[in-house]
């Protein structure tokens, strides 16, 4: 199992993944297990958000990146539609359930994070071991899928900058912390926790990219500069660009619905929900 990302001019590079078909089936089994664990812990809203995110990922990846921009290609031994559907549901579901748990400041965030990153890292290694020993045909003829990035990374950067600029403007409009403390008001807690959003957006994508790199999905045949460029750029950009907007959606949903689909009583405004979310303690390891 190997991969290549070829850097070209400016911000353009080709991100390529190669994996045996077994990798898809093992990942589907993990997704079923992960979803079952979330349901067991009564994270019903989180599961719904993950499914909707997977559908959105597929609409963007297949509809925009493939049909509109023609940035996707795949080897002849696989269907682009079905592979993209799996990839979108897999990474869309895991990314957004992880984000939702992160924004909730879930008390078991460390456990969920370890589970997701652990699978991303172990899955390609397990696949390589099994296919090499028992499925040599899959090892010899892996699925290869790739995309170029120059056609859309610039637009992503605009979305990223706009979202965080609006968050910064919102925070600058809030009372100063020292003044709020002096007047014994709680208004300082209506600031958006930008470092928490940045940590979520950057670290989740970084975990994904690092796991792909270490697991051999993207690393084979790359020198250091070729390997590090998609790792750094994608980590800073691809999930992080949506965090201010996702946080707004999270606040809107949390103002009215609990994780178990019961109505919040009494219903809160967005501002009250922001204040409540800021009052929650940061998650710690068990």
C-alpha positions, 0 to 999 in steps of 0.5 A, a space after each residue: 500500500 503506498 501513495 504519492 503527492 506531487 508538488 507543482 507550482 505555487 499551492 498546487 499539488 496532487 494528493 494521491 491515495 492507494 489502498 487495497 479494496 480490503 481497506 474499504 471493508 475494514 473501514 466500513 466495519 469500524 464505522 458500524 462499530 463506532 456508530 454503535 458505540 455512539 448510539 450506546 452512549 446516547 449520542 443520537 444527535 451526533 450520529 445524525 450530524 455525522 450522517 448528514 456531513 457524510 452526505 454533504 462531503 459526497 455532494 461536494 467531492 463528487 458533485 463539485 470537485 469531480 463533475 464541476 472542477 474535474 479534479 478527481 481521477 481513479 484507477 480502472 479497477 474501481 468505480 469513482 462513484 462508489 469509492 468517493 461515496 465510501 470516502 465521503 461517508 467515512 471521513 465525513 462521519 468521523 470528522 463531524 462526529 468528532 467535531 460535534 463531540 469536541 464542541 460539546 466538550 464531551 467528558 469522554 473526548 479523549 476516549 473518542 479521539 483515541 479510538 478515531 485516530 487509532 483506527 486511522 493509523 492502524 487500518 492501513 497497517 492491518 490491511 497491508 499485513 492481511 493482503 500481503 499474506 492472504 490477498 496478494 492480488 489486492 496487494 499487487 493491484 491497489 485502488 488509486 485515487 487522486 485529486 489536484 488542489 489548485 482549483 479550489 484551495 484559494 476559495 477555501 482560503 477565502 472561506 477560512 479567512 472570512 469565517 474567522 474574521 467575523 468571529 474576531 469582529 464579534 469578540 472585539 464587540 464584546 466587553 473587555 474581560 477586566 472591565 467585565 470582572 470589575 463590574 461583576 458581569 457575565 458578558 465576557 463569557 459571550 466571546 467565541 473561544 477561537 483557540 478552541 475552534 482552531 484546535 478542533 479544526 486543525 488537530 482533527 485534520 492533522 490527525 487524519 493527514 498524519 495517520 494517512 502519512 504514517 500508515 503508508 497511504 500517502 508516504 511512499 515515494 515522497 521526499 520530506 517536502 512533498 510529504 509535509 506540504 499536504 500535511 501542513 496545508 490541509 491541516 490548516 485549511 480543509 477542516 478548519 475553514 468550516 469551524 466558525 460556521 459549524 460552531 454557529 450551527 452547533 449553537 443553533 441546534 443545541 439551543 433547541 435540541 439535546 443529544 437525545 432529540 428532546 427539546 431544550 426547556 426552556 429554549 435558549 437564544 444563540 447568545 445564551 447557548 454560547 454563554 452556556 457552552 463557554 461555562 462548560 469545563 474543558 474535557 479531561 482524560 479519564 
